[in-house]
Amino acid sequence: MAQSILIVEDDPAQLRYIDTVVRSLGYATTAATDGEAAVERLLNEDAKGFDLVLLDLVLPGIDGVEVLEKVRLMQPQLPVIMLTMQGGVGTVVKAMRAGASDFMIKPVSQERLQVSIENALKLQTLSGELSRISRRLTGDLGFTDLIYKSSQMAGVIDLARRAGGSNIPILIEGESGVGKEMVARAIQGTGDRSGKPFVIVNCGALPENLVESILFGHEKGSFTGALAKHIGRFEEATGGTIFFDEVGELTPDIQVKLLRALQQGEIDPVGSNRPITVDVRLISATNRDLMALVEQGLFREDLYYRLNVFPVRIPPLRERNDDIEPLVDFFVSRAAVSEGKTIRGVTPEAMALLNSFTWPGNVRQLENAIFRGIVLCDDNLLGVADFPQIAERLGVEIPAPKFPREQGVSERPGEAIRAVDASGTVRPLKVVEEELIRFAIERNNGHMSKVAKQLGIGRSTLYRKIRDLGLEVERA
């Protein structure tokens, strides 16, 4: 799904020109012709669909600066690029102080507009990722950080949100890669323990001979190699949450030691002669059927009931196809910035391909597929050819690569601008001029500097003619 841009412009010619240029760059557009309409669109239920706003400074009714101030109150992170015919220093300073991401003087060239949009979106992605990482490190990650659209995940989030305000032990069940840790972090980030430690214990990687030291800590000199006092995972998590990832991998011996700590609410560090009371929120996760393991004698029944007080099941990605598109948009945006590319989304054919795949590795596999596609892609949209492994497994034929047209060569090299019509009458100058300008723009792939040079006019004159003629300019 292409990124969406709201264009706020009261001049019909400028609106047509900007809308055409923005669409030619691969973005979806929505138009508003005054400040009130812009604010209304930003307030409606689809407002979160906008990724950027192109905002004229001079508007009827509410002016651009006032709209910008309202935008900052509604959506502080939404990038806004100001456009105006007035380029005074005071005007620029006023707009930037109000929170504009950039400021451009009209008429604006396609190249300048493209660079400004790409930079603003890239900065927004980096800022969002940095904020997400910061919240993850501080234990403040919330449910709003989770990417989903399906009713299935909405039900999961509602259930998890209800548990977040209590200290009830939670067992998160789901296949590998569905996002169990993210849900666990969101539960912590919305409860009383928000901002407190979130300590992860990878149960499949606990060595039996060191499990007590890792979980409960040890005193200096308590065993060979104990050169200093060590704080265990439980003590690290005091006041916060301890997350037992893949708890079904615990060996029977470790299960016994863990059960004792959970029952008594205190731990005995190795080599210590007194127990330590700990206050932790317990969240566990598993990709296995723990009850089946209990029936097989591989998991303690008493520990199972101690962990499984409030079960939360996350469905696999194949059961919630509605989540694929928003996840793809998120991963494309993040990976494109990471790789320094200007890829804005996926083609409809590629999205259909991704929607038809079953994703045995779930969200993690989808993320990796998008990352690989970003590395392979040489266009501004990911296509079927950028997902060769997925296409091969689905039996979809990969289209032959499209070689780019040689720079400056028109798709209609034999086309000529006619001076007379079929009846032999000389055609109006305005019509011929419009065709010549459009032909020059197409022949030069939308590079306005080259167009103006070849036509023998200045760029400002070119943009004035485009506006006066009401041209809908399309980049070749």
Beta strands, then each sheet from edge to edge (+ up, - down):
strand 1: 4-8
strand 2: 28-32
strand 3: 50-56
strand 4: 80-84
strand 5: 102-105
strand 6: 170-173
strand 7: 198-202
strand 8: 241-245
strand 9: 266-267
strand 10: 276-277
strand 11: 281-286
strand 12: 310-313
sheet 1: 2+ 1+ 3+ 4+ 5+
sheet 2: 7+ 8+ 11+ 6+ 12+
sheet 3: 9+ 10-
end
